[in-house]
């Protein structure tokens, strides 16, 4: 059964565990979206998604983001909720933007700014990932609230 997830708490725990809780969150999102879309059979479970993400050094997460968006849109359509069918593109797009932001931060970190460079302390990759997870969790929470 899909349960309401406190987004703020999940963000805080993900930050405090230096991203390790993010793997659990990813698995949780996968299992919840699979259940909501009615695609439990023949789909990759949350645990496998995490394993594939680790084994591919994060490359699988781009495909995963797109598929989660598709399944969220399918769950909306199945319930008669209007959708723009663009969730998949949004999640994939944000994930791709993450690549470019990390490259920009890497460039600035390679430059000499003297003793002070605030950009060195911004974990851009993790921030975008948390935003994507939060958006997905928000959609899941909307479904849960509608079931009450």
HELIX and SHEET records of a PDB file:
HELIX    1   1 UNK A    7  UNK A   16  1                                  10    
HELIX    2   2 UNK A   20  UNK A   37  1                                  18    
HELIX    3   3 UNK A   46  UNK A   55  1                                  10    
HELIX    4   4 UNK A   60  UNK A   78  1                                  19    
HELIX    5   5 UNK A   87  UNK A  110  1                                  24    
HELIX    6   6 UNK A  118  UNK A  121  5                                   4    
HELIX    7   7 UNK A  124  UNK A  147  1                                  24    
END                                                                             
